[in-house]
Amino acid sequence: MAANRSKHILFLSYDGLTDPLGQSQIIPYLKGLCGYGYTFTILSCDKPDLYKANQSTVEEQLSGVAIEWVSIPYHKWPPVLSSAYDFLQMKRTAYRLHRKYRFDMVHTRPGVPTVVATAMQKKFGIKFLNDVRGFWAQERVDGGMWNLRNFVYRQLYTFFRKHELQCLLKADALVCLTEAARHIIMRETAEHGKTTNPTVIPCSADTDFFDPSTLNTGALEALKQQCGIKENELVISYLGSIGGWYLTDEMMHFCSEVHAAIPTARFLFISPHRHDQILQAAQKQGIPSNRLITVRAERSLVPLYLSLSHFNLFFIRPCYSKLASSPTKHGEVMSMGIPVITNSGVGDLDDIIQRTQSGWLVETFSKDAYADVVRRLQSPSPFNATAIRQSALEIYGLQHAVQRYREVYRTILGDE
């Protein structure tokens, strides 16, 4: 039975809908929930250059569904003051929209939006769904954005850590990305006298788009020739941006160990930028330039490029805040039936990879740990592409995520 169509939800995000993650990790979920009769207003902060470039794309994605999009500009400068200004603009706009629509619930991402949401909850008595997509304050410390030796950042960290705890305690329901985060949240709230049971919904992948069965074999063969990849060459790919949480030097060290043992191996980096850094990192590790392939692939070609590879590599900085992370790329790569080589200590990757037999984990960023994987690469692959894709559908499938969100909405709103 469809939900009551009067249920109108305000979705707050400090990430813009014109960001890639906004289009992959916000819009698809809410469009799916519209199928249950919910109506949405999305209030996002968009970077001016991305808004100008992608506004029409987002509007096209939202066409024909019960989703209104309200965008306010994101400000980066000056630090701290710009975020405070964005908060005031988001709060003022959210209040204005609530007076117009009388929202039934506010659904938020971490950080600035939760400050707005808790204010609305207190002032208007509105229901509050806290979507804990990460341990926001700790991410800023772990990622080097907030240096705690700086008095201002130390104060911000203290404020937001306390605020995040209050959000866990006051929310009408909690969603998180990983079982690891779920256990941390349950333990932390129990210490403050509240029993919680967050719903785990990993970052979904577009499994219809990342589907090897839809690829044109002729186009695949032409691309292989274009990249100069020979039939007997082992290809290890990397997908996504370079830097940040992704450890370029460590990945390239691993690639150098592979090259030393398997000289015919090729390393394919599918990345939108910083190709000079990729080349410099490879040169530093003594990897010949003819073993490296760097491409800026249009999104429509990403599955085709991925299908050239036998394994996909990504190393993420393992730290406390990353226990709450669910890398989008993992679902996309698994959907292609490609096994991964990654490191332990990030979200639920250890459990997923071991349980689904979909890749190899390195425990440490060391020559010995890499050597163990390299030895395995020299033997026939033990992985089953069909089984890996099936696991991706079960873990990262969009419809699974939409259904879980639907159950959370029903719990909060009490609709049938």
N, C-alpha and C positions, 0 to 999 in steps of 0.2 A: 504494500500500500504506500502511496506517495506521502511525503511529509506535508504538513500544513504549509501552504504556500505563503502564509503570512510571516513565516520565520525569516527574518532579515538579519544577516550577520555582517558585522564590520570586521574586515581583515586588515590588520596593521602590519606593515613591513618597512623596515629601514633600508632594506635592499630594494632596488628599483625593479619594476616589472620589465624594464628595458634592459636589465642585466640578463646574461644567459641563464643564470640560476633562477631568476624570477620567472622566466618563460618555461623552464623545465621542472621547477620544484614548487611553484605556486599555482599557476594557471591550470595545468592539467588536473590537479586535485579538485580545485573549486569547480571547474567545468563538470567533472564527474559528479560532484555533490549537487550540482544544479539538477541533475537527473532525478534526484529525490525530492525536488520541489523547493529547495532552498534558494533564497535570493541573497546576493552579495554586493557589498560596496567595498572595493579595495582602495585603501589609502597607502600610497607608497612614496618614498623619497627617491627621485630619479636623478642621476647625474646628467647635467644639461646636454653634453655631447651625445650620450647614449640615447637620451630622450629624443633628440633631434633625428638621430639615425634610425631609431627603431620604433618610434611612436606608431607609425602606420601598421607595422608588423604586429604589434601587440593588439591594436584595435581590431585588426582582422581576426586574430585568434579569439577575441572576445565577442565577435559578431554573432548574433543569434542566440546568445545565452543570457541568463538573468544576472549579469555581472556588470556593475558600474565601476569604472576606474577613475579615481581622483588622484592626480599626481601633483606633488609639490617638489620644488627643487632641492637637491642635496647639496650641501655646502661642505667643502673640505678645509677651507682656510678662513680665519686662523684656527688652529687646533683648539679643541675643547669649546671655545666660544661658538664656533660654527655648529657644533653638535647641540649646544644649548639652544641656539636659535632654531635649529631644525625641530628640536623637541617642542618649543613653544608654538611653532607653526603647525606641527602635527596635532598637538593638543587642541589648539584653537579650531583647526579644521574638523577634527573628530567631534568636538562638541557641537559645532554648527551642523554637521551631518546627522548627529544623533537627535538634535532638536527637530530636524526635518523628517527623519525616518523612524525614530524610536526603535533602535536596534534591539533584538532579542539577546544578542551575544556579541562579545568582542573576542576575536581569535587573533593571537599575536605571535610574532617571532621575538627572539630575545633582544635585550638591550633597551634602547630608547622607547620602542613601542610598548613594552611592558609597564613603563612608568606612566604612559598615557592610559593604558588599560586599567591599572589599579586605581588611578584617579577617577576614571569613569565608573568603575565598580563601586567606589565609595560614594560618589556624588549622585549617581543615577540608579544604583542597585542592579546594574547590568551584569549578566553572567559573563564569566571570564575563563576562556580556554587558553592555558599556557602551553604553547608549543615549543618545548625546550630543544631547539635545534643545535644546541651546543652550550657549554659552560662559558658564557659570553665574556665575563670579566676576566676569567682565568685565561681564555684564549688570547686576550689582548696582552697579557703578561707573557705567556708562553711564546707568542708570536713576535715579541719584541716591540709591540706598538705602545705599550705602557711600561716605562722604566720606573720601577718602584723606588728608585733613589731620588726621583723627582717628586717634590712635595705634592704638586697638583695631581699627578697620576696616582700617587699613593692614596690621596683622598678620594679620588674617583673610584679606585679599586675597592676601597673600604665601603664606600656608599653602595656600589653596585653588588658587592657580595652580600651585604645585608639585604638589599632590595631583592636580589634573586631568591634568597631564602624566604622572604615574605611572599613572593610570588608563588613559590612552591606551597606555602602554607595556606594562602588565601584563594588560590585558583579553584574553580568548580570542577576542573579536570586537568590532567596532565598528559602530554604526549612527549615522547622522546625518541631518538633515532636508534638507540642500541640497548641491549640487555645490560651491558656494563653500566650505562648511565642510569637505567632503571633501578638497579641495585643501589647505586650511590644515592639517588634521590630518596629511595625508600628509607635508607639508613639515616640520612640527614634529617628527614622530616620526623622520623620516629624519635630521634634525639630531642625533638621539640614537641613531642606529645601528639603528633598527628600520624594516623595511618594512611598511607597513600599507595596507589598501585598504578603507576603510569602505563599507558598503552604504548607499546613499541611499534613504530612505523618507520622503517628504513627509507632512505632516499630512493624514490622510484626511478626506474629507467624506462625509456620508450622502447619496449621490447618488440613492438611492431616495426619500428624504424631500424633498430639494431637486430636484424634477422638475416642470417646468412642465406636462408632459402630464397630470399627475394633478390639476391645479387645476380647481375648479368655475367655469365661466365666469360663471354667475349670481352666485356669491359675489364674484367678482372685480369685476364691474360694480357690485355693491352697495357694495363697499369703496371703489371709485373715487368713487362719489357721496358716500359718507360723508365722505371726505377732501376733497371739493370739487374734485377734479381734472378739468379739462376735456380734451376730446379733443386739442386743439392744443397742450397744455402739455408742455414737456420736463420730465421728472422725473429728478432725480439723488438717489440714496439713499446713506445711510450705515448700516452694520449693526454693532452691537456697543457695548461700553462706551466711554465718553468719558474722555479723559485718559490718563495713563501714557505708553505708547509712541506713542499716537495723537495727532496734532498738531491739536487743535481750532482754534486761531487760524489756522493756515495753511490748513486746509480751508475755514474760513469766509471767509478772504481770497479764496480761489479762487472760492467761491460768489458773493461780491460782484462779482467780475469777470464771472462768467456772468450775473448779474442785470443788470449795466449794459449788456451786449450783447443779452441775451435777457430782457426784462422779464417775460415770461410764464412763465419757468422756475420750477419748484417744487423745494424741497429737503426730502427726507423722511429724518428721522433715526429709525431703529428702534433704540432704546437702552433698557436696563433702568433707567437712573437718570441723575441730574444733568441733567435737562431744563432746569433754571434756568440752568446754565452754557452750554448750547446757545443758549438765548434771549439771554443776555447777550452771547455772542460774536457772534451775528447782529446784535444791536442796535449793537454796537461797530463793525461793518463797514457799517452803514447798510442792512441787508437788512430790508425791511418784514416784519412779523410774519405778514402774510397770504400770504407766499411760503414760509413755513416750516411743516412738519408734523412734530410730535414724537409718537411713540407708544411705549408699553410693550407690546409684543406678546407674547402667550403663544407658546411655541415652535411650537405647532401652526399658528399663523397667520403665522409669519415668511415662509415661501415665498410666501404670498398677497400680503403687503405688498411683498416684494421685486419681485414681478412687476409692480407698478405703475410701476417705474422703468425708464428707458431706459439709464441708466448707473449704476454704483456707484462711489463715491468713498471712498478711504482713503489718508491720508498717515501714514507711520510714520517715526519719528525714525531717519535713516540713520546708523548708527555701526558700529563694528567687530563688536560682539556680535550685531548684527542680521543679519550675513552668514550666521549659522547658523539663522535663523528661517524658518519656513514658516507664514504666517498661515492659520489654519483657515478664516477667512471668505472667502479667495480661492477655495478649492475649492468652497465653498457657493455663492458668487455665480456662478462659472463653470458650475456644475451647472445653474443656472437659465438659462444662455444669455445672461447679461447682461455686456456689456463693462465693464471697469474703467478708472478714472482713478486712477493712483497714482504714487508717486515712485520714482526709481531708488535703487539702493544697498541693497536689502533682500533677503537670501537670493538665490533664483534668479528673482525676479519679472521682472527685466529680460529674461532669456533666455526664460522661459515666455511672457510677454506678446507679445514680438516674434515668437517662433517659431510661436505658435498664432494670431497676429493677433486677439488677444482684448482689446485695450484700448490706451490711450495712457499714456505715461510723461512725467512732468515731471522735468527734470534738476536744476532748482533751485526753491526756493520764492520765486519772483520774479514780478513783474507781467508781464515779457516772456515767461517760460515759460508762465504761465497763459494769456496772450493767444493763444499758438500753439494751445493746446487749444480755447480758446473759438472761435477761427475755424473749427476743424474741427466743433465742435458746431453751427455755423450751417448746415452742409451736411448732406445726407442721410447717415445712418449707413452706413459701409462694412462693418459687421460682420454675420456670419452666426450667428444664435443656435444653430442646429443644430450647426454646426461647433464652436462654443465649448463646448457641452455635451459633445460627443464627446471633445474634448481633455481636459475635466475627468474624464471616465470613465477615460481612459488614464493621466492623471497622478495624480489624487487618489482614484481608486476604491478602496474598502475592500478588495475581494478582491485587488487588485494588491498592496496593502500586506501583507496576511496572507500571501500567497504569498512575498513577499520575506523576511518574518520567518521563515517556515517554512524557507527555504533557509539562513538564518543559523543557525537552531536545528540543522539537520542537520549543518552544518559543525562546530559546537561539540560536539554530543552524539554524532555519528557514527551516528545511527539511520537506518533505511531507510524 
